[in-house]
Amino acid sequence: MLDPAIVLRTVVLMLIAYLLGSIPMGVVVARVSGGTDPRTVGSGRTGGTNALRALGRGRAAIVVTGDLLKGALPVLLARYVTGGDPLVEVLCGAAAVAGAIWSVFAGFRSGRGVGTGVGTMLVIQPVAVLLAAPVFIVVIVLTRYVSLGSLIGSAAMFPAMLLVLLVVPDTPLPYVIYTAVGAALIWLAHADNIDRLLHGTERKFDLGLLAGKRPSG
């Protein structure tokens, strides 16, 4: 029988995770620095890629760091409070990613959850991130589609975790399942990108922005 106190604790931790994940870093950084609101340019999203378009490299780096932290911190909090319960950790990770995608502070439309998802995985299993990251980078460099890199990179996290299992066979099952669930959330958030990719209308990423090209706005 489930312990009501444990259930309540888990729900509270998930709520905190969702609220942390919901912080629209792109909007916060833009307002604090007097920059262009990323929701007014490009994809209209609040994550790192659109922040780069709207705010330039320096402030976009702050946005990306914030997105990573709002994924990592809820998992670390869950680990500390529960003493290392893998199930609660991944539930909080999923809640943080859901918040990043459907932010209560931004009309339930904010980022795509990629940065926050990576933040959760940096705590859950950083080796899987290291294995999947080259896939993300190579796809973007070859195709200039950040969305495609995010889709394939997130999907690569699951086989990366399976490779980790070969070295660390006692990896908790919830961690393994989370790599698939997290990828599914990210793919769901990219539904419009997938449609544009299929129809050849997806916007390509301007690599010049990484070299310091002046952002729009």
N, C-alpha and C positions, 0 to 999 in steps of 0.2 A: 504493500500500500504506500502511496506517495505521501511523504511528509509535507504537510501544508506549509511549514516554515521554510522548507527547502524550495518548494514551488514558488512561494512569495518572493524569496530571495532571488531566484532565477528571473522572475518576471521583472523585478526592480532593476536588476543588472541589465536585462535586455532593453528596458526602457531608457536607462542611462546611455546604453550603447547606441540606441536609435537616435537619441537627441544629440549626442556627440557627432554621430555620422551625418546628422542633418545640417550641421553648420556649413553654410555655403561659402567656402573659403575664398572663392573668386570674388564674390560680392563684398565680403568683409575687407579683403585686401584693397579692393578698388575704392571703397568708401573711406577707409583709413588713410590711404595714400592720395586720394583725390584723382584716381585714375578712371578710365572708361569702364563702366559696368559690363562685364563679359556677356551678359544676357542681351546686350544690344548689338553684338557683332557675331559674325560667323554662325556657329550652330546654335547660339543662344544659351549654351550650357555654361555651368560655373566651374568646371574642372580645369586641369592644368593646360590642356591643349588650347582651349578657347581663351584662357587667361593669357597665354603666350601671344595670341593674336591681339588681344585688347590691351595688355599691360606691358608686354616686353619680357625679356628673359629674367631680369632680377626679381620682379614681383611675381612672375609665374613660378619661379623656384620656391618662393615663400608659399604659394598656393599648393604646390605639389607636396612640400614638406608638411603642411597642415593636413592635407588629405591623407598622407601616410600615417600621421600621428592619430588622426581621428579613427583610424582602423586599428592601429596597434594598441592604443591606450585602453579601449574597452576590453580587449582580450587579456591584457596584462592585469586589469582590475579584476576581471573574472577569475583569473589564475590566483591572484592574491587572496581574494575573498573566499574562494572555495577550496583553496589548498591544492589546486591543480586538477579540477574536474574537466576533462576534455570535452564532454558534451556541452557543458555550460559555456565553455570558451568558444566553441564553434557557433552556438546559438547567439552569443553576443557578437561574434564576428559577422554573422549573417544579418543581425539587426543593424549593425553599423553600416554595412553595405547598402541595406535597404534604405536607411536614412540618407545616405549619400545620393541615392538615385531619386528617392521620393521624399524630399526634405519638407518637413512641416513648416520650416521658416522661409521657404521659397516657393510656396504654392504647389508643393508636391511635384516639382519639376526642377531638378538642379543638375547634378553631374551624371556620369555614366557608371560610377562606382569602381572604376579601375584602380585609381590611386588608393582609395580606402581599402579595397580588396587586397591589394599588394601589402598594405600596412598590416592587415590581419595575418597574412601569410608569413610576413617577416617574423612574427612572434610564434605562430604555429609551427612552421617549418621553413626557415630561411633558405635551406639548400634547394628546396623545390623552386623558390623564386629565382635563385641563381641559374638553375637549369632551364627555366622557361624564359627568362629575360632575353637571351640572345634571339629567340624565335620572334619575340615582340619587335625587337630592334631591326632585325634583318628584313622582316616583312614590310615595315614602314619605309626603310631605306630603299628597298626594291620597288615598292608599289606607290609610295607616298600617300598611302591611305592609313591614317592613324586608327580608324575604326577597324580596319581589317587586321592590323597588328594587334589591337586589343582583343578582338574576337579569337584569333588563332593563338595569341599568347595566353589568354585565360584558359582556352581549351587545352593547351599544352601543360598546364599546371597539374592535371590529373595523371597523365603518364609520367610526369616528373616525380610526382609523389610515389608512384608505383616503383620507380627506380630507387627512390629513397628507401622503400620497404626492403629492397634487396640488401641494403647495408644496415638498416635499423628495423629489423623484423617485428619488434615490439611496438612500433608506432601505433598509437591508439586509432581504432577504426573510425571514430568520429572525425579525426583529422583527414583521413582519406576521403570519406564521404563529402566533407566540406569542400574539398577542391572541385568536386563535380557540381555541388549545389551553388557555390560561389560563382562558378563559371556560368551556370544557368541564369543566375540573376543578372550578370553582366550582359549576357546575350539578349536577355529580355529587354534590358535598358537600351540595347542597340537595335531594336526592331526597325526603327526608321532608317538607320544606317544600312541595315541588311537589305531593305527594300531598294534603297538608292544604289547600293553596290550591284544588285541583281539587274537594275535597269540602266546601269552605266552613268548615273547622275550624281554619284557621291563626290563631294568636294575633296580635292587633293591637298595635302599639307605642304605649305611653303617652307622648304628646308632653310630658306634664307633667314627665317625668323630665328633659327638657332644660332645664326652667325651675327645676330644683332641688327637685322633689318628692322626698320621703323615699323611698329605695329600700326594697325588701322585705328582710327578714332582719334 
